[in-house]
């Protein structure tokens, strides 16, 4: 009777908790649960079989995320305290390629482009977008002259299913300097926060973009330089988020408690986005009050 | 322990540390403290979706709560009252104060999601860093 009373209490408190925070209990797999780690934990505690079947991730993407993990956490998995960023979640999505235009379109003169569809189902309602970037991986097969000036053209498209049409405003992102293309750099991030912020904020579940990439050898280096399209591996999409749920670690907040965050903007590092600064300033203002 | 002390005193003085010898009488052997438990995610069959860290040490608190819990564990006066009720057996259902975690640290986890995307997340309160008696 003691045990059954205990189980009844657990069920009752679980019932209460589910009313308070629906995502904190194990959701059936396939639905968006707010905290990826907890539901499998409950499954183990209830001796259910392990997690659902999982698609294999892209190996290049996995290599990048392992590198990011080593930069942010120790071997034991403790977040490093010398953090200057505001996010506690980074999600990497590999695209499904919708269409590929391999050469210049004779009729419209449009440069070769590739249509990419990103499925953002795993982004939860409690995760706030702070920064997003397209991640280009350079493998050795793509010959790159030493000095390059490149531009990435983005066009937001609406998946056929939705029927709406987005303003087809192309976005161009020039690369700052050819140093980004030195052979030793395996990855380059193209910041697309301004482009995707409204879409992720409106809880869109999939984003379709058409991307093309043109590079010109630096005029200073070779006068005969010309724009030439470069065919690259389709980029992945990186979302830097702040998970606002109670289970997520608000490291920047506890840092703020312990010591005032670095004042000079340069100290904060490039990754904090204006939105993040606003959020931090808001916290600071509240604190002062 | 006279014979113990006298036999110990036969040893060359360098190897015999008096304060060490008496320390065992000052505090109970199995007092409430932090213990390690190195869990590998393969034991939970999670290594197919948790890429990092490879080993996770949540640590745990175990041991008896001594009577003077106040200064050693920062316990509230309530804990000493509960201990007195327990020691004087005023009520059988009142247990001895328990050794539980007082502070935690976060854990960073790299996981492969069901749709093949990859997530780096930082979770609060995943590693016990300090014990107390309550």
Interface residues (C-beta under 8 A of the other chain):
Chain A: X29 X30 X35 X36 X37 X40 X44 X50 X51 X52 X53 X54 X55 X56 X57 X58 X61 X62 X65 X66 X68 X69 X72 X73 X75 X76 X77 X78 X79 X88 X89 X90 X91 X92 X93 X94 X119 X121 X122 X243 X246 X247 X248 X249 X250 X251
Chain B: X44 X45 X46 X48 X49 X51 X52 X53 X55 X56 X57 X105 X106 X107 X108 X109 X110 X111 X112 X113 X114 X115 X116 X117 X118 X119 X120 X121 X122 X123 X124 X125 X127
